[in-house]
Amino acid sequence: MGWKKTLSKFCIMKKVRDKANEPESNVKNSENIASEQEEMKEEQHELDLKENYESDEKYDESKD
């Protein structure tokens, strides 16, 4: 085999590998983004609960 054929086969194989790896990285990124968004939602929910609890306490104190 000549070096040109070897080089062209190498380039084709590299392109195939790169294309095969792209969806995995996109899936991983979307999974990471989804998990980060879920964590942010949970943190926001906890903050909301805390704020509501504190406002309820203030209301109860003012009511007395």
C-alpha positions in Angstrom: 0.0 0.0 0.0 1.2 3.5 -0.8 1.5 6.2 1.8 -1.3 8.1 0.2 -3.8 5.2 0.5 -2.7 4.7 4.1 -3.1 8.3 4.9 -6.5 8.5 3.3 -7.7 5.4 5.2 -6.3 6.9 8.4 -8.2 10.2 7.7 -11.4 8.3 7.0 -11.1 6.2 10.1 -10.5 9.3 12.2 -13.6 11.0 10.8 -15.6 7.9 11.5 -14.3 7.8 15.1 -14.9 11.5 15.6 -18.5 11.2 14.4 -19.1 8.2 16.6 -17.8 10.0 19.6 -19.8 13.2 19.0 -23.2 11.9 20.1 -21.7 10.4 23.3 -20.2 13.8 24.3 -23.5 15.5 23.4 -25.4 12.9 25.5 -23.0 13.3 28.4 -23.3 17.1 28.2 -27.1 17.0 28.1 -27.1 14.5 31.0 -24.8 16.9 33.0 -27.0 19.8 32.1 -30.1 18.0 33.1 -28.6 16.9 36.4 -27.4 20.4 37.1 -30.8 21.8 36.3 -32.4 19.3 38.6 -30.0 20.2 41.4 -30.8 23.9 40.9 -34.5 23.2 41.0 -34.1 21.3 44.3 -32.0 24.1 45.8 -34.5 26.7 44.7 -37.3 24.6 46.1 -35.5 24.4 49.5 -34.9 28.1 49.5 -38.5 28.8 48.7 -39.6 26.5 51.6 -37.2 28.2 53.9 -38.5 31.7 52.9 -42.1 30.6 53.3 -41.3 29.1 56.7 -39.6 32.3 57.8 -42.5 34.4 56.6 -45.0 32.2 58.4 -43.0 32.6 61.6 -43.0 36.3 61.2 -46.7 36.3 60.6 -47.3 34.1 63.7 -45.1 36.5 65.8 -46.9 39.5 64.6 -50.3 37.9 65.2 -49.5 37.3 68.9 
